[in-house]
């Protein structure tokens, strides 16, 4: 039985490295380009990942909130580009949430692995650990989308 978050935190750390490569040197105007009318842009995807990493922190008992979180909720409608945080604000939020998540997963509360998942939260096994694992899976899914967008935008690939 896993007694800590080593594997899960390893997934988040790897995703952080990949996303850092995916957003590196991307020009501001490219953050809002999409490959199709029903596709999300890089700003929305990164904001979505930031918000869901914030959800992981909340599940682990850390207070996290953002005034713009609703812009990046599942199913949210895209808004005018100017209504989103700036690229610099998003990069700063990304760096902050990634560091905070990394340190929080390093030393979780002793009972967190077996505690029941919060009501309504997705979980692989109905525990908080299963919820955090689900969010690691979710994080990986969107890491792939950001990597695709980087390549589609002409900046090259993130891996390989």
Backbone as JSON, one array per atom type, in Angstrom:
{
  "sequence": "XXXXXXXXXXXXXXXXXXXXXXXXXXXXXXXXXXXXXXXXXXXXXXXXXXXXXXXXXXXXXXXXXXXXXXXXXXXXXXXXXXXXXXXXXXXXXXXXXXXXXXXXXXXXXXXXXXXXXXXXXXXXXXXXXXXXXXXXXXXXXXXXXXXXXXXXXXXXXXXX",
  "N": [[0.84, -1.18, 0.0], [0.53, 2.2, -0.83], [2.19, 4.68, 1.0], [2.56, 7.34, 0.93], [2.64, 10.31, -1.13], [4.44, 9.94, -3.23], [4.49, 8.83, -5.92], [2.28, 10.11, -7.1], [2.96, 12.81, -6.68], [5.22, 12.82, -8.23], [4.1, 12.6, -10.79], [2.77, 15.08, -10.99], [5.04, 16.78, -10.8], [6.46, 16.06, -13.12], [4.58, 16.79, -15.06], [4.58, 19.54, -14.55], [7.15, 20.24, -15.44], [6.89, 19.61, -18.18], [4.78, 21.32, -18.96], [5.99, 23.77, -18.41], [7.89, 23.78, -20.45], [6.12, 23.76, -22.6], [4.9, 26.28, -22.51], [6.98, 27.99, -22.72], [8.54, 30.8, -24.09], [6.35, 31.42, -25.72], [4.62, 33.69, -27.63], [2.62, 36.52, -26.66], [0.3, 37.03, -28.28], [-0.19, 34.51, -29.32], [-1.21, 32.99, -27.28], [-3.93, 32.99, -27.35], [-4.83, 31.8, -29.63], [-6.56, 29.28, -31.5], [-6.92, 25.9, -32.68], [-9.37, 25.29, -33.76], [-12.87, 26.27, -33.95], [-14.24, 25.3, -31.73], [-12.31, 24.73, -29.92], [-10.09, 25.03, -27.09], [-7.96, 27.71, -26.03], [-4.46, 28.33, -25.28], [-4.28, 29.97, -23.0], [-6.72, 29.46, -21.67], [-6.46, 26.71, -21.17], [-4.13, 26.56, -19.52], [-4.99, 28.14, -17.36], [-7.11, 26.55, -16.51], [-5.75, 24.26, -15.61], [-4.27, 25.42, -13.52], [-6.38, 26.2, -11.8], [-7.47, 23.7, -11.16], [-5.31, 22.49, -9.91], [-5.35, 24.08, -7.72], [-7.7, 23.11, -6.62], [-6.81, 20.61, -5.78], [-5.11, 21.4, -3.72], [-7.04, 22.45, -1.97], [-8.48, 20.12, -1.33], [-6.56, 18.89, 0.15], [-6.54, 20.44, 2.36], [-5.53, 23.01, 2.25], [-5.87, 26.49, 2.02], [-7.02, 27.95, -0.83], [-7.71, 30.2, -3.47], [-9.02, 32.05, -6.23], [-9.72, 35.02, -7.97], [-10.4, 34.8, -10.6], [-11.1, 32.2, -11.13], [-13.56, 31.09, -12.05], [-13.57, 31.59, -14.77], [-12.23, 29.52, -15.88], [-13.48, 27.15, -15.4], [-14.81, 23.86, -15.87], [-16.61, 23.52, -18.82], [-17.05, 26.22, -19.05], [-17.78, 29.2, -20.87], [-15.89, 30.7, -23.46], [-14.46, 33.93, -23.1], [-13.96, 37.41, -23.99], [-10.61, 38.07, -24.97], [-9.31, 40.04, -23.44], [-10.54, 39.87, -20.99], [-9.43, 37.83, -19.59], [-6.82, 36.85, -17.26], [-3.6, 38.51, -17.53], [-0.87, 37.33, -19.59], [1.51, 37.36, -18.13], [0.47, 37.44, -15.49], [-0.8, 34.95, -15.46], [1.36, 33.2, -15.85], [2.76, 33.72, -13.46], [0.86, 32.84, -11.58], [0.8, 30.16, -12.28], [3.46, 29.35, -11.67], [3.46, 29.8, -8.89], [1.33, 28.12, -7.93], [2.26, 25.64, -8.68], [4.64, 25.35, -7.2], [3.58, 25.47, -4.62], [1.88, 23.24, -4.61], [3.74, 21.17, -4.97], [5.26, 21.33, -2.57], [3.23, 20.85, -0.69], [2.37, 18.24, -1.31], [4.61, 16.88, -0.59], [4.62, 16.75, 2.17], [2.03, 15.68, 3.37], [-0.91, 15.78, 5.52], [-1.07, 13.34, 8.15], [-3.31, 11.51, 8.03], [-4.34, 11.77, 5.48], [-4.24, 10.08, 3.23], [-6.05, 8.02, 3.62], [-8.4, 9.2, 4.32], [-11.87, 9.9, 3.74], [-13.06, 10.81, 0.52], [-13.85, 14.19, -0.37], [-17.27, 15.23, -0.4], [-18.88, 14.8, -3.46], [-16.55, 15.12, -4.92], [-14.39, 13.97, -7.54], [-13.05, 10.66, -7.47], [-10.86, 7.9, -7.52], [-11.11, 5.82, -5.73], [-12.81, 6.56, -3.7], [-11.46, 7.81, -1.65], [-9.49, 10.49, -0.23], [-6.92, 10.34, -1.22], [-7.44, 8.99, -3.62], [-8.86, 10.98, -4.89], [-6.88, 12.96, -5.25], [-5.2, 11.5, -6.91], [-6.91, 11.24, -9.13], [-7.0, 13.94, -9.95], [-4.33, 14.22, -10.69], [-4.29, 12.62, -12.96], [-6.08, 14.11, -14.52], [-4.62, 16.48, -14.77], [-2.5, 15.54, -16.31], [-3.78, 14.91, -18.71], [-4.48, 17.49, -19.67], [-1.95, 18.55, -19.85], [-0.96, 17.25, -22.07], [-2.63, 18.43, -24.01], [-1.75, 21.1, -23.93], [0.86, 20.72, -24.8], [0.36, 19.83, -27.4], [-0.82, 22.17, -28.48], [1.38, 23.94, -28.38], [3.07, 22.79, -30.31], [1.38, 22.91, -32.56], [1.17, 25.67, -32.81], [3.61, 26.22, -33.83], [5.94, 26.26, -32.33], [7.42, 24.06, -31.78], [8.03, 20.77, -30.33], [7.41, 19.44, -27.0], [8.41, 17.19, -25.8], [10.79, 14.71, -26.56]],
  "CA": [[0.0, 0.0, 0.0], [1.28, 3.46, -0.88], [2.09, 5.38, 2.28], [2.77, 8.77, 0.71], [2.25, 10.78, -2.46], [5.62, 9.99, -4.1], [4.15, 8.61, -7.33], [1.38, 11.17, -7.54], [3.71, 14.07, -6.76], [6.09, 12.67, -9.4], [3.31, 12.93, -11.98], [2.6, 16.53, -11.02], [6.33, 17.41, -11.1], [6.74, 15.83, -14.54], [3.67, 17.67, -15.81], [5.07, 20.91, -14.39], [8.29, 20.4, -16.36], [6.39, 19.59, -19.56], [4.03, 22.56, -19.2], [6.97, 24.86, -18.49], [8.43, 23.74, -21.82], [5.04, 24.07, -23.55], [4.57, 27.71, -22.51], [8.21, 28.78, -22.85], [8.76, 31.65, -25.26], [5.15, 31.61, -26.54], [4.29, 35.12, -27.71], [1.33, 36.86, -26.06], [-0.8, 36.88, -29.23], [-0.44, 33.09, -29.59], [-1.89, 32.38, -26.14], [-5.37, 33.0, -27.58], [-5.14, 31.15, -30.91], [-7.12, 27.93, -31.36], [-6.94, 25.15, -33.93], [-10.75, 25.16, -34.23], [-13.83, 27.14, -33.27], [-14.68, 24.74, -30.45], [-11.11, 24.36, -29.16], [-9.63, 25.98, -26.09], [-6.65, 28.28, -26.28], [-3.45, 28.06, -24.27], [-4.62, 30.69, -21.77], [-7.78, 28.74, -20.97], [-5.95, 25.43, -20.68], [-3.25, 26.75, -18.36], [-5.84, 28.58, -16.26], [-7.86, 25.37, -16.05], [-4.82, 23.43, -14.83], [-4.01, 26.15, -12.28], [-7.57, 26.12, -10.95], [-7.63, 22.34, -10.64], [-4.26, 22.28, -8.92], [-5.9, 24.73, -6.53], [-8.66, 22.16, -6.04], [-6.02, 19.6, -5.06], [-4.7, 22.02, -2.45], [-8.22, 22.52, -1.09], [-8.75, 18.75, -0.86], [-5.53, 18.59, 1.14], [-6.71, 21.32, 3.51], [-4.85, 24.3, 2.06], [-6.78, 27.53, 1.54], [-6.65, 28.47, -2.15], [-8.81, 30.8, -4.19], [-8.63, 33.01, -7.24], [-10.86, 35.81, -8.43], [-10.72, 34.46, -11.98], [-11.27, 30.74, -11.25], [-14.76, 30.71, -12.81], [-13.27, 31.68, -16.21], [-11.56, 28.3, -16.33], [-14.25, 25.99, -14.94], [-15.25, 22.94, -16.91], [-17.81, 23.95, -19.51], [-17.2, 27.67, -19.12], [-17.73, 29.79, -22.2], [-14.78, 31.62, -23.66], [-14.79, 35.35, -23.03], [-13.01, 38.23, -24.74], [-9.24, 37.85, -24.51], [-8.95, 41.04, -22.45], [-11.15, 39.53, -19.7], [-8.59, 36.83, -18.93], [-5.6, 37.42, -16.67], [-2.54, 38.7, -18.51], [0.05, 36.2, -19.7], [2.42, 37.44, -16.98], [-0.28, 37.02, -14.3], [-1.02, 33.51, -15.53], [2.66, 32.54, -15.6], [3.04, 33.84, -12.03], [-0.07, 31.94, -10.89], [1.28, 28.81, -12.59], [4.66, 29.08, -10.87], [3.08, 29.76, -7.48], [0.52, 26.93, -7.6], [3.11, 24.45, -8.87], [5.52, 25.26, -6.03], [2.77, 25.18, -3.44], [1.43, 21.85, -4.7], [4.89, 20.31, -4.76], [5.6, 21.28, -1.14], [2.11, 20.26, 0.05], [2.37, 16.8, -1.52], [5.78, 16.33, 0.07], [4.32, 16.51, 3.58], [0.59, 15.75, 3.65], [-1.37, 15.4, 6.86], [-0.9, 11.89, 8.31], [-4.48, 10.7, 7.69], [-4.91, 12.22, 4.22], [-4.34, 9.01, 2.24], [-7.2, 7.15, 3.87], [-9.59, 10.01, 4.6], [-12.9, 9.83, 2.7], [-13.03, 11.91, -0.45], [-14.88, 15.21, -0.13], [-18.55, 15.0, -1.07], [-18.97, 15.27, -4.83], [-15.25, 15.18, -5.6], [-14.05, 12.74, -8.26], [-12.05, 9.85, -6.78], [-10.76, 6.55, -8.05], [-11.46, 4.82, -4.72], [-13.62, 7.22, -2.67], [-10.61, 8.4, -0.62], [-8.81, 11.72, -0.63], [-5.81, 9.91, -2.08], [-8.02, 8.71, -4.93], [-9.2, 12.27, -5.5], [-5.63, 13.58, -5.7], [-4.76, 10.71, -8.07], [-7.75, 11.64, -10.26], [-6.54, 15.25, -10.42], [-3.05, 14.01, -11.39], [-4.69, 12.14, -14.28], [-6.67, 15.27, -15.19], [-3.49, 17.35, -15.04], [-1.74, 14.92, -17.41], [-4.61, 15.07, -19.91], [-4.35, 18.86, -20.17], [-0.54, 18.74, -20.21], [-0.89, 16.82, -23.47], [-3.26, 19.44, -24.85], [-0.85, 22.25, -24.01], [1.97, 20.3, -25.65], [-0.15, 19.86, -28.78], [-0.97, 23.56, -28.91], [2.71, 24.49, -28.63], [3.54, 22.3, -31.61], [0.47, 23.46, -33.57], [1.5, 27.08, -32.97], [4.89, 26.33, -34.53], [7.04, 26.43, -31.39], [8.13, 22.78, -31.59], [7.46, 19.83, -29.37], [7.88, 19.54, -25.63], [9.08, 15.93, -25.44], [11.36, 13.91, -27.67]],
  "C": [[0.89, 1.25, 0.0], [1.08, 4.21, 0.43], [2.4, 6.87, 2.15], [2.36, 9.11, -0.71], [3.43, 10.79, -3.44], [5.28, 9.82, -5.58], [3.26, 9.72, -7.88], [2.14, 12.49, -7.67], [4.7, 14.01, -7.91], [5.36, 12.99, -10.69], [3.12, 14.45, -12.09], [3.91, 17.24, -11.37], [6.69, 17.25, -12.58], [5.85, 16.71, -15.4], [4.11, 19.13, -15.72], [6.22, 21.16, -15.36], [7.82, 20.48, -17.81], [5.63, 20.89, -19.87], [4.98, 23.75, -19.26], [7.6, 24.93, -19.88], [7.37, 24.17, -22.83], [4.76, 25.57, -23.62], [5.8, 28.59, -22.7], [8.24, 29.53, -24.17], [7.54, 31.82, -26.17], [4.78, 33.09, -26.47], [2.85, 35.35, -27.22], [0.17, 36.61, -27.02], [-1.13, 35.41, -29.52], [-1.17, 32.38, -28.46], [-3.4, 32.26, -26.38], [-5.76, 32.4, -28.94], [-5.64, 29.73, -30.65], [-7.09, 27.22, -32.7], [-8.33, 24.97, -34.51], [-11.68, 26.04, -33.42], [-14.26, 26.61, -31.9], [-13.5, 24.26, -29.61], [-10.78, 25.44, -28.12], [-8.25, 26.5, -26.45], [-5.73, 28.0, -25.09], [-3.77, 28.75, -22.94], [-5.67, 29.92, -20.98], [-7.24, 27.43, -20.39], [-5.05, 25.6, -19.46], [-4.05, 27.23, -17.15], [-6.62, 27.43, -15.66], [-6.98, 24.46, -15.19], [-4.51, 24.12, -13.5], [-5.18, 26.0, -11.31], [-7.72, 24.71, -10.36], [-6.49, 21.92, -9.72], [-4.67, 22.96, -7.61], [-6.92, 23.85, -5.83], [-7.95, 21.06, -5.26], [-5.59, 20.17, -3.71], [-5.87, 22.08, -1.48], [-8.54, 21.15, -0.5], [-7.77, 18.37, 0.25], [-5.54, 19.56, 2.32], [-6.01, 22.66, 3.42], [-5.86, 25.29, 1.49], [-6.25, 28.07, 0.22], [-7.88, 29.04, -2.82], [-8.24, 31.78, -5.2], [-9.87, 33.74, -7.73], [-11.29, 35.43, -9.84], [-10.98, 32.96, -12.2], [-12.46, 30.35, -12.13], [-14.54, 30.8, -14.32], [-12.76, 30.36, -16.78], [-12.26, 27.02, -15.86], [-14.63, 25.12, -16.13], [-16.56, 23.45, -17.5], [-17.98, 25.45, -19.6], [-17.07, 28.15, -20.57], [-16.52, 30.71, -22.3], [-15.3, 33.05, -23.62], [-13.78, 36.11, -23.9], [-11.62, 38.07, -24.13], [-8.85, 38.8, -23.37], [-9.54, 40.75, -21.06], [-10.36, 38.49, -18.93], [-7.44, 37.54, -18.21], [-4.57, 37.66, -17.78], [-1.65, 37.46, -18.55], [1.01, 36.21, -18.51], [1.73, 37.02, -15.68], [-0.48, 35.51, -14.29], [0.27, 32.74, -15.28], [3.0, 32.58, -14.11], [2.13, 32.91, -11.22], [0.37, 30.49, -11.08], [2.49, 28.46, -11.72], [4.31, 28.92, -9.39], [2.33, 28.48, -7.13], [1.36, 25.67, -7.71], [4.05, 24.26, -7.69], [4.74, 24.86, -4.79], [2.29, 23.73, -3.45], [2.58, 20.89, -4.42], [5.23, 20.21, -3.27], [4.48, 20.63, -0.32], [2.08, 18.74, -0.11], [3.55, 16.12, -0.84], [5.49, 15.96, 1.52], [2.83, 16.64, 3.87], [0.27, 15.39, 5.09], [-1.36, 13.88, 6.97], [-2.09, 11.04, 7.84], [-5.01, 10.94, 6.28], [-5.09, 11.09, 3.21], [-5.59, 8.16, 2.41], [-8.49, 7.9, 4.17], [-10.59, 9.87, 3.45], [-12.8, 11.04, 1.79], [-14.11, 12.92, -0.1], [-16.13, 14.9, -0.94], [-18.54, 15.6, -2.47], [-17.66, 15.33, -5.59], [-15.0, 13.88, -6.36], [-12.96, 11.99, -7.49], [-12.03, 8.47, -7.39], [-11.23, 5.51, -7.03], [-12.23, 5.4, -3.52], [-12.8, 7.72, -1.47], [-10.03, 9.71, -1.15], [-7.63, 11.4, -1.53], [-6.3, 9.62, -3.49], [-8.44, 9.97, -5.66], [-7.95, 12.96, -6.05], [-5.09, 12.83, -6.91], [-5.6, 11.06, -9.31], [-7.28, 12.97, -10.82], [-5.18, 15.16, -11.1], [-3.32, 13.51, -12.81], [-5.23, 13.3, -15.11], [-5.57, 16.24, -15.64], [-2.7, 16.84, -16.26], [-2.48, 15.07, -18.73], [-4.4, 16.46, -20.52], [-2.9, 19.23, -20.48], [-0.34, 18.33, -21.66], [-1.52, 17.84, -24.4], [-2.38, 20.67, -25.01], [0.36, 21.93, -24.89], [1.57, 20.31, -27.12], [-0.25, 21.29, -29.29], [0.38, 24.2, -29.2], [3.21, 24.07, -30.01], [2.68, 22.88, -32.74], [0.79, 24.93, -33.85], [2.86, 27.31, -33.64], [6.1, 26.51, -33.62], [7.82, 25.13, -31.16], [7.49, 21.94, -30.5], [8.08, 19.97, -28.0], [8.68, 18.32, -25.2], [9.62, 15.28, -26.69], [12.13, 14.68, -28.69]]
}
